[in-house]
Every structure is written in C-alpha cells, then in structure tokens.
C-alpha cells in the first residue's frame, strides 16, 4: 500500500475513533440531568441514574452484613456521598462478633429529617423453593432503596438549605436467622440520637416494576398523608395508594419505639421477596424515579420537613 495513502487512512481512522469516543462520552454524560450554565435551577431526580446505582450493587453480588462484599458496598456508598459533597459519618460496632457499620450522610443544621434504607442483603433465600440456603442479590430488597438515596444525594444539595440525613443501615436483613432480630443497624442509630428528628422515612423495596405503595399501618399517619399527597400532586396516585394495607416490622420500628415520628414506604406485594429471583431485571428506573421525585417534592414543600 502507498505510504502516503496508508498514513492518510490511519489519520482518518483515528479521527473517526476519537469522534465516536467523544460521542459515547457525551451520551453517557447526558444521562445525568444538569442545570443550565449560569442558572440555579435544581437538578431533577433521574430514574436512569438511580438504576445505575442499583445495578452497581447487584454487580457486587450478595452483600450480607460482615462480608467482604458488604464492606465493598459500604465503601462505595461513602465514596459516592463524598463525591456529591456530603459530610459522612460512620457508626461501627459489633453484634454477636459480626462487624456492623451504619453510614450517615449529613447536610444542614438542627433537627434533621432522616431518610433511610438498608444496604445489606439477606444471607439466606429462605423464601426460595429451590435454594433456600443461598444468599440473595437483593435488587429490590436492599439495592433499590440505597439507589434512591444515592440519587437523592446527587440532587438534594440544589434544594434550599435543610437539615437532612441520609442513613444507610447495616444488618437489617439477618432477622429470623440464627436468632438475630431485624433492624440491628437502625436500632443502633435510633438509640444514639441526641435530639428528636423531625421525621424518619424509610425506603424499602421501592423498585418493583409494578409499584404499589400503601399506607403502612404502624407509620405516622400525618407524614404518610403529606408524602402521598405530594405523590398525587405529581400524578403518581396509581403507585402511592392512600389506603392502609400492611403492618410491617422494618427499619422505622426502632424509631417508633422511641417515640419518633417515622414512616415506612414499602411495596410488599413483591413475589420475589427473599428469593434468588430478586434481581435487577425485576426493578424499574421509573418506579425509583417516582419515589425519588416524590421525596424531593415533599422535602421542598412539606411543613413536616425542616
């Protein structure tokens, strides 16, 4: 081949490759909504971004408390929160000789609104008919709530100054196994509070493709009504159904037991609960987006929030 022609073709190939790479980068960057340059427009909660946070957790595999995968998940959560400018604290303690770590991201001063989710996954798929001793992936039961909190961490700094904590609880899902209770991490955080939070809202199993969140019967009704009212205002009445249904023991329970106003947002109509089929193909970016946008709207507008 003529050398000049070879060089010309090589140069053209490099230009094409560079252009394609730049286009790919721009497409990925465009996945995250940003405020226009020179404006203070708030960022929008993006379900596709939340889905990526969920998939990243599922890619780690099962993430039970005390495992290397659980530690990796916690380390990733901390790095992500810090990259979004949040102050991050860790609560480390042992329970039955197992190391446990809560992660709390904080912004603002005063009595906080605490939004929480557990990041551990169940060590045994006790509802699975074929392999009940295997650990679960926990796409909905674990990853979905964490994904919504991480996406909230990305967008909430654009809201007016409020005292907000994002709490990532460890050791929620050992309950009923080897004599463990549920919500060990949440109980530890609730017991450590030195001032009453204005509200505690737990997000658990909120990624189901067929999202149907009902009033949880142990939860604070006034806060539930405010949150469901925001969901209705946004057009999500089919997903936030203002009727009582389930009565749950969950990460909100330790706060209720201490007299704090707490709510559990949970879609318990989930056929893959505590089975090996709780994988990322069972959850929806749109479901998480509806929950995330409802929470940002409630935080911005509700008098129950600081």
Sine and cosine of phi, psi and omega as CSV:
sin_phi,cos_phi,sin_psi,cos_psi,sin_omega,cos_omega
0.00,0.00,0.67,-0.75,0.05,-1.00
-0.83,0.56,0.74,-0.67,-0.09,-1.00
-0.88,0.48,-0.67,0.74,0.00,-1.00
-0.90,0.44,-0.66,0.75,0.00,-1.00
-0.91,0.41,-0.63,0.77,0.01,-1.00
-0.88,0.48,-0.71,0.70,0.01,-1.00
-0.90,0.44,-0.65,0.76,0.01,-1.00
-0.89,0.45,-0.68,0.73,0.01,-1.00
-0.91,0.40,-0.63,0.77,0.03,-1.00
-0.89,0.46,-0.69,0.72,0.02,-1.00
-0.89,0.46,-0.68,0.73,0.02,-1.00
-0.89,0.46,-0.64,0.77,0.00,-1.00
-0.90,0.44,-0.65,0.76,0.02,-1.00
-0.89,0.45,-0.68,0.73,0.01,-1.00
-0.89,0.46,-0.69,0.72,0.00,-1.00
-0.89,0.46,-0.70,0.71,-0.01,-1.00
-0.89,0.45,-0.68,0.74,0.00,-1.00
-0.90,0.44,-0.66,0.75,0.02,-1.00
-0.89,0.46,-0.67,0.74,0.00,-1.00
-0.91,0.42,-0.66,0.75,0.01,-1.00
-0.90,0.45,-0.67,0.74,0.02,-1.00
-0.89,0.46,-0.66,0.75,0.01,-1.00
-0.89,0.45,-0.65,0.76,0.02,-1.00
-0.89,0.45,-0.71,0.71,0.03,-1.00
-0.86,0.51,-0.70,0.72,-0.03,-1.00
-0.90,0.43,-0.60,0.80,0.02,-1.00
-0.91,0.41,-0.68,0.74,0.02,-1.00
-0.91,0.42,-0.69,0.73,0.01,-1.00
-0.90,0.44,-0.56,0.83,-0.02,-1.00
-0.95,0.32,-0.24,0.97,0.03,-1.00
-0.89,0.45,-0.45,0.89,0.00,-1.00
-0.99,-0.15,0.86,-0.50,0.00,-1.00
-0.93,0.37,0.66,-0.75,0.01,-1.00
-0.76,-0.65,0.40,-0.92,0.06,-1.00
-0.96,0.29,0.60,-0.80,0.05,-1.00
-0.85,0.53,0.53,-0.85,-0.01,-1.00
-0.84,0.55,0.73,-0.68,0.06,-1.00
0.99,0.13,0.15,0.99,0.02,-1.00
-0.88,-0.48,0.20,-0.98,0.10,-1.00
-0.91,-0.41,0.41,0.91,0.01,-1.00
-0.87,0.49,0.70,-0.71,-0.03,-1.00
-0.93,0.37,0.50,-0.87,0.11,-0.99
-0.95,0.33,0.50,-0.86,0.05,-1.00
-0.99,-0.13,0.65,-0.76,0.11,-0.99
-0.90,0.44,0.80,-0.60,-0.10,-0.99
-0.91,-0.41,0.89,-0.45,-0.01,-1.00
-0.89,0.46,-0.57,0.82,0.02,-1.00
-0.90,0.43,-0.62,0.79,0.05,-1.00
-0.92,0.40,-0.69,0.73,0.05,-1.00
-0.87,0.49,-0.62,0.78,0.00,-1.00
-0.89,0.45,-0.60,0.80,0.04,-1.00
-0.91,0.41,-0.61,0.79,0.07,-1.00
-0.90,0.44,-0.64,0.77,0.02,-1.00
-0.92,0.39,-0.71,0.71,-0.03,-1.00
-0.89,0.45,-0.62,0.79,0.01,-1.00
-0.87,0.49,-0.61,0.80,0.06,-1.00
-0.93,0.37,-0.70,0.72,0.00,-1.00
-0.89,0.46,-0.55,0.83,0.01,-1.00
-0.91,0.42,-0.44,0.90,0.06,-1.00
-0.93,0.36,-0.50,0.86,-0.05,-1.00
0.97,-0.23,-0.23,-0.97,0.08,-1.00
-0.84,0.54,0.59,-0.81,-0.15,-0.99
-0.74,-0.68,0.78,0.62,-0.02,-1.00
-0.90,0.44,0.42,-0.91,0.07,-1.00
-0.82,0.57,0.69,-0.72,0.09,-1.00
1.00,0.08,0.00,1.00,0.00,-1.00
-0.99,-0.14,0.25,-0.97,0.06,-1.00
-0.88,0.47,-0.59,0.81,0.01,-1.00
-0.93,0.37,-0.59,0.81,0.07,-1.00
-0.91,0.42,-0.65,0.76,0.04,-1.00
-0.91,0.42,-0.67,0.74,0.03,-1.00
-0.86,0.51,-0.67,0.74,0.01,-1.00
-0.89,0.47,-0.73,0.69,0.02,-1.00
-0.88,0.48,-0.68,0.74,0.03,-1.00
-0.88,0.48,-0.64,0.77,0.01,-1.00
-0.92,0.40,-0.65,0.76,0.05,-1.00
-0.86,0.51,-0.73,0.69,-0.02,-1.00
-0.88,0.47,-0.72,0.69,-0.01,-1.00
-0.88,0.47,-0.64,0.77,0.00,-1.00
-0.91,0.41,-0.72,0.69,0.01,-1.00
-0.87,0.50,-0.69,0.72,0.01,-1.00
-0.91,0.42,-0.57,0.82,0.02,-1.00
-0.91,0.41,-0.40,0.92,0.04,-1.00
-1.00,-0.06,0.10,0.99,0.13,-0.99
1.00,0.04,0.29,0.96,0.00,-1.00
-1.00,0.02,0.53,-0.85,0.19,-0.98
-0.98,0.19,0.76,-0.66,-0.12,-0.99
-0.84,-0.54,0.75,-0.66,0.09,-1.00
-0.87,-0.50,0.48,-0.88,0.06,-1.00
-0.88,-0.48,0.64,-0.77,0.16,-0.99
-0.93,-0.37,0.94,-0.35,-0.02,-1.00
-0.93,-0.36,0.73,-0.68,0.05,-1.00
-0.36,-0.93,0.20,-0.98,0.05,-1.00
-0.94,-0.35,0.60,-0.80,0.13,-0.99
-0.75,-0.67,0.88,-0.47,-0.07,-1.00
0.79,0.61,0.69,0.73,0.05,-1.00
0.92,0.38,0.24,0.97,0.06,-1.00
-0.97,-0.26,0.80,-0.60,0.02,-1.00
-0.94,0.33,0.72,-0.70,-0.05,-1.00
-0.78,-0.62,0.59,-0.81,-0.03,-1.00
-0.62,-0.78,0.91,-0.41,0.23,-0.97
-1.00,0.07,0.50,-0.87,0.02,-1.00
-0.81,-0.58,0.80,-0.60,-0.04,-1.00
-0.79,-0.61,0.88,-0.48,0.11,-0.99
-0.99,-0.11,0.70,-0.72,-0.10,-1.00
-0.78,-0.63,0.58,-0.82,0.09,-1.00
-0.51,-0.86,0.76,-0.65,0.02,-1.00
1.00,-0.06,0.05,-1.00,-0.07,-1.00
-0.84,-0.55,0.36,-0.93,0.08,-1.00
1.00,-0.08,-0.13,-0.99,0.00,-1.00
-0.89,0.46,0.83,-0.56,-0.14,-0.99
-1.00,0.00,0.33,-0.94,0.40,-0.92
-1.00,-0.04,0.80,-0.59,-0.01,-1.00
-0.96,-0.26,0.85,-0.52,0.14,-0.99
-0.96,-0.28,0.80,-0.59,-0.13,-0.99
-0.74,-0.67,0.40,-0.92,0.11,-0.99
-0.39,-0.92,0.48,-0.88,0.05,-1.00
-1.00,-0.04,0.61,-0.79,-0.03,-1.00
-0.95,-0.31,-0.08,1.00,0.10,-1.00
-0.99,0.12,0.33,-0.94,0.05,-1.00
-0.85,-0.53,0.36,-0.93,-0.10,-0.99
-0.93,0.36,0.76,-0.65,-0.06,-1.00
-0.96,0.26,-0.24,0.97,0.03,-1.00
-0.67,-0.74,0.73,-0.68,0.01,-1.00
-0.99,0.10,0.94,0.35,-0.18,-0.98
-0.93,0.36,-0.20,0.98,0.08,-1.00
-0.99,-0.17,0.06,1.00,-0.02,-1.00
-1.00,0.07,0.81,-0.59,-0.08,-1.00
-0.95,0.32,-0.33,0.94,-0.11,-0.99
-0.96,-0.27,-0.58,0.81,-0.09,-1.00
-0.63,-0.78,0.92,0.39,-0.11,-0.99
-0.94,0.34,-0.23,0.97,-0.01,-1.00
-1.00,-0.05,-0.10,1.00,-0.05,-1.00
-1.00,0.08,0.50,-0.86,0.05,-1.00
-0.97,0.24,0.49,-0.87,-0.06,-1.00
-1.00,-0.07,0.36,-0.93,0.11,-0.99
-0.97,0.26,-0.62,0.78,0.07,-1.00
0.93,0.36,0.77,0.64,0.02,-1.00
-0.92,0.38,-0.76,0.65,0.03,-1.00
-1.00,0.08,-0.71,0.70,-0.05,-1.00
-1.00,0.06,0.97,0.25,-0.01,-1.00
0.65,-0.76,-0.93,0.36,-0.14,-0.99
-0.93,0.37,-0.58,0.81,-0.10,-1.00
-0.92,0.40,-0.70,0.71,0.02,-1.00
-0.90,0.43,-0.67,0.74,0.04,-1.00
-0.89,0.46,-0.67,0.74,-0.01,-1.00
-0.87,0.49,-0.66,0.75,0.03,-1.00
-0.91,0.42,-0.68,0.74,0.03,-1.00
-0.89,0.46,-0.64,0.77,0.00,-1.00
-0.92,0.39,-0.62,0.78,0.06,-1.00
-0.94,0.35,-0.58,0.81,0.13,-0.99
-0.88,0.48,-0.62,0.78,0.04,-1.00
-0.87,0.50,-0.54,0.84,0.01,-1.00
-0.95,0.31,-0.61,0.80,-0.14,-0.99
-0.99,-0.17,-0.43,0.90,-0.11,-0.99
-0.91,0.42,-0.51,0.86,0.04,-1.00
-0.85,0.53,-0.32,0.95,0.02,-1.00
-0.99,0.16,-0.17,0.98,0.01,-1.00
-0.99,0.16,0.30,-0.95,0.08,-1.00
-0.83,0.56,0.46,-0.89,-0.09,-1.00
-0.85,0.53,0.81,-0.58,0.05,-1.00
-0.61,-0.79,0.33,-0.94,0.09,-1.00
-1.00,-0.02,0.96,-0.29,-0.07,-1.00
-0.77,-0.64,0.72,-0.69,0.16,-0.99
-0.90,-0.43,0.70,-0.72,0.17,-0.99
-0.95,-0.31,0.93,-0.38,-0.12,-0.99
-0.95,-0.30,0.81,-0.58,0.03,-1.00
-0.94,-0.33,0.97,-0.26,-0.13,-0.99
-1.00,0.07,0.68,-0.74,0.15,-0.99
-0.99,-0.12,0.32,-0.95,0.18,-0.98
0.86,0.51,0.62,0.78,0.15,-0.99
-0.99,0.16,-0.63,0.78,-0.30,-0.95
-0.97,-0.22,0.39,0.92,0.17,-0.98
-1.00,0.06,-0.13,0.99,-0.14,-0.99
-0.80,0.60,0.74,-0.67,0.02,-1.00
0.99,0.14,0.04,1.00,0.02,-1.00
-0.91,-0.41,0.81,-0.59,0.03,-1.00
0.81,0.59,0.53,0.85,0.07,-1.00
0.99,0.16,0.13,0.99,0.01,-1.00
-0.97,0.22,0.53,-0.85,0.21,-0.98
-1.00,0.09,0.21,-0.98,0.18,-0.98
-0.98,0.21,0.33,-0.94,0.23,-0.97
0.87,0.48,0.69,0.73,0.03,-1.00
-0.90,0.43,-0.70,0.71,0.00,-1.00
-0.91,0.41,-0.70,0.71,0.00,-1.00
-0.89,0.45,-0.62,0.79,0.02,-1.00
-0.90,0.45,-0.63,0.78,0.01,-1.00
-0.90,0.43,-0.69,0.73,0.01,-1.00
-0.92,0.40,-0.69,0.72,0.00,-1.00
-0.87,0.50,-0.64,0.77,-0.02,-1.00
-0.95,0.32,-0.38,0.93,-0.07,-1.00
-1.00,0.02,-0.15,0.99,-0.08,-1.00
-0.91,0.42,0.69,-0.72,0.04,-1.00
-0.97,-0.24,-0.14,0.99,0.13,-0.99
-0.60,-0.80,0.48,-0.88,-0.04,-1.00
-0.95,0.31,0.78,-0.63,0.11,-0.99
-0.94,0.35,0.46,-0.89,0.06,-1.00
-0.93,0.35,-0.53,0.85,0.04,-1.00
-0.27,-0.96,0.48,-0.88,0.14,-0.99
-0.81,-0.58,0.82,-0.58,0.02,-1.00
-0.82,-0.58,0.89,-0.46,0.01,-1.00
-0.99,-0.14,0.73,-0.68,0.04,-1.00
-0.95,-0.32,0.92,-0.40,-0.06,-1.00
-0.66,-0.75,0.80,-0.61,0.04,-1.00
0.83,0.55,0.82,0.57,-0.07,-1.00
-0.92,-0.40,0.34,0.94,-0.01,-1.00
-0.95,-0.31,0.00,1.00,-0.05,-1.00
-0.78,0.63,0.71,-0.70,0.03,-1.00
-0.84,0.54,-0.59,0.81,0.05,-1.00
-0.98,-0.18,0.96,0.30,-0.16,-0.99
-0.95,0.30,0.84,-0.55,0.06,-1.00
-0.60,-0.80,0.99,-0.16,0.01,-1.00
-0.98,-0.21,0.83,-0.55,0.03,-1.00
-0.96,-0.29,0.22,-0.98,0.18,-0.98
-0.85,0.52,0.77,-0.63,0.11,-0.99
-1.00,0.00,0.77,-0.64,-0.30,-0.95
-0.96,0.27,-0.26,0.96,0.07,-1.00
-1.00,-0.04,-0.17,0.99,-0.14,-0.99
-0.98,0.18,0.38,-0.93,0.06,-1.00
-0.88,0.47,0.86,-0.50,-0.13,-0.99
-0.94,0.34,-0.62,0.78,-0.04,-1.00
-0.88,0.47,-0.67,0.74,0.01,-1.00
-0.94,0.35,-0.66,0.75,0.06,-1.00
-0.85,0.53,-0.72,0.70,-0.02,-1.00
-0.88,0.47,-0.63,0.77,0.02,-1.00
-0.91,0.42,-0.70,0.71,-0.01,-1.00
-0.92,0.39,-0.72,0.70,0.00,-1.00
-0.92,0.39,-0.51,0.86,0.08,-1.00
-0.90,0.43,-0.65,0.76,0.07,-1.00
-0.91,0.42,-0.65,0.76,0.04,-1.00
-0.87,0.49,-0.67,0.75,0.02,-1.00
-0.90,0.43,-0.65,0.76,0.01,-1.00
-0.88,0.47,-0.53,0.85,0.01,-1.00
-1.00,0.08,-0.06,1.00,0.02,-1.00
1.00,-0.04,0.35,0.94,-0.09,-1.00
-0.95,-0.31,0.45,0.89,-0.06,-1.00
-0.88,0.48,-0.48,0.88,0.01,-1.00
-0.95,0.32,-0.31,0.95,-0.01,-1.00
-0.97,-0.24,-0.49,0.87,0.09,-1.00
-0.94,-0.35,0.99,-0.15,-0.15,-0.99
-0.99,-0.15,0.92,-0.40,-0.16,-0.99
-0.98,0.18,0.89,0.46,0.06,-1.00
-0.62,-0.78,0.61,-0.79,0.04,-1.00
-0.95,0.31,0.59,-0.81,0.02,-1.00
-0.61,-0.79,-0.93,0.36,-0.11,-0.99
-0.99,-0.13,0.42,-0.91,0.13,-0.99
-0.85,-0.53,0.95,-0.30,-0.22,-0.98
-0.93,-0.36,0.58,-0.81,0.32,-0.95
-0.99,-0.16,0.89,-0.45,-0.11,-0.99
-0.48,-0.88,-0.22,-0.98,-0.07,-1.00
-0.93,0.37,-0.19,0.98,0.10,-0.99
-0.98,0.19,-0.36,0.93,-0.12,-0.99
-0.87,0.50,-0.72,0.69,0.01,-1.00
-0.87,0.50,-0.50,0.86,0.03,-1.00
-0.96,0.28,-0.69,0.73,0.07,-1.00
-0.86,0.51,-0.65,0.76,-0.03,-1.00
-0.89,0.45,-0.39,0.92,0.02,-1.00
-0.99,-0.17,0.18,0.98,0.09,-1.00
1.00,0.07,0.21,0.98,0.00,-1.00
-1.00,0.00,0.54,-0.84,0.03,-1.00
-0.96,0.26,0.90,-0.44,-0.10,-0.99
-0.63,-0.78,0.47,-0.88,-0.07,-1.00
-0.69,-0.72,0.60,-0.80,0.11,-0.99
-0.92,-0.40,0.93,-0.37,0.14,-0.99
-1.00,-0.06,0.93,-0.36,-0.10,-0.99
-0.52,-0.86,0.67,-0.74,0.14,-0.99
-0.96,-0.26,0.99,-0.12,-0.09,-1.00
-1.00,0.02,0.00,1.00,0.13,-0.99
-0.99,0.11,0.94,0.33,-0.11,-0.99
-0.73,-0.68,0.96,-0.27,-0.13,-0.99
-0.92,0.38,-0.22,0.97,-0.06,-1.00
-0.98,-0.17,0.19,0.98,-0.03,-1.00
-0.84,0.54,0.80,-0.60,0.04,-1.00
0.84,0.55,0.57,0.82,0.11,-0.99
-0.82,-0.58,0.21,-0.98,0.03,-1.00
-0.94,0.33,-0.19,0.98,0.00,-1.00
-1.00,0.07,0.03,1.00,0.05,-1.00
-0.98,0.19,0.98,0.21,-0.09,-1.00
-0.86,-0.50,0.17,-0.99,-0.18,-0.98
-0.92,0.40,-0.33,0.94,0.05,-1.00
-0.96,0.28,-0.14,0.99,-0.01,-1.00
-1.00,-0.07,-0.09,1.00,-0.04,-1.00
-0.91,-0.42,0.25,-0.97,-0.18,-0.98
-0.76,-0.65,0.71,-0.70,0.12,-0.99
-0.87,0.50,-0.62,0.79,-0.03,-1.00
-0.92,0.40,-0.63,0.78,0.03,-1.00
-0.88,0.47,-0.72,0.69,0.02,-1.00
-0.91,0.42,-0.57,0.82,0.04,-1.00
-0.90,0.44,-0.66,0.75,0.01,-1.00
-0.90,0.44,-0.66,0.75,0.04,-1.00
-0.92,0.40,-0.72,0.70,-0.03,-1.00
-0.89,0.45,-0.68,0.73,0.00,-1.00
-0.94,0.34,-0.53,0.85,0.10,-1.00
-0.90,0.44,-0.67,0.74,-0.02,-1.00
-0.93,0.38,-0.66,0.75,0.02,-1.00
-0.90,0.43,-0.63,0.78,0.01,-1.00
-0.92,0.39,-0.69,0.73,0.02,-1.00
-0.89,0.47,-0.70,0.72,0.01,-1.00
-0.89,0.46,-0.59,0.81,-0.06,-1.00
-0.97,0.23,-0.50,0.87,-0.20,-0.98
-0.92,-0.39,-0.46,0.89,-0.18,-0.98
-0.97,0.23,0.63,-0.78,0.07,-1.00
-0.96,0.27,-0.28,0.96,0.04,-1.00
-0.95,0.31,-0.36,0.93,0.04,-1.00
-1.00,0.01,0.42,-0.91,-0.04,-1.00
-0.93,0.38,0.00,0.00,0.00,0.00
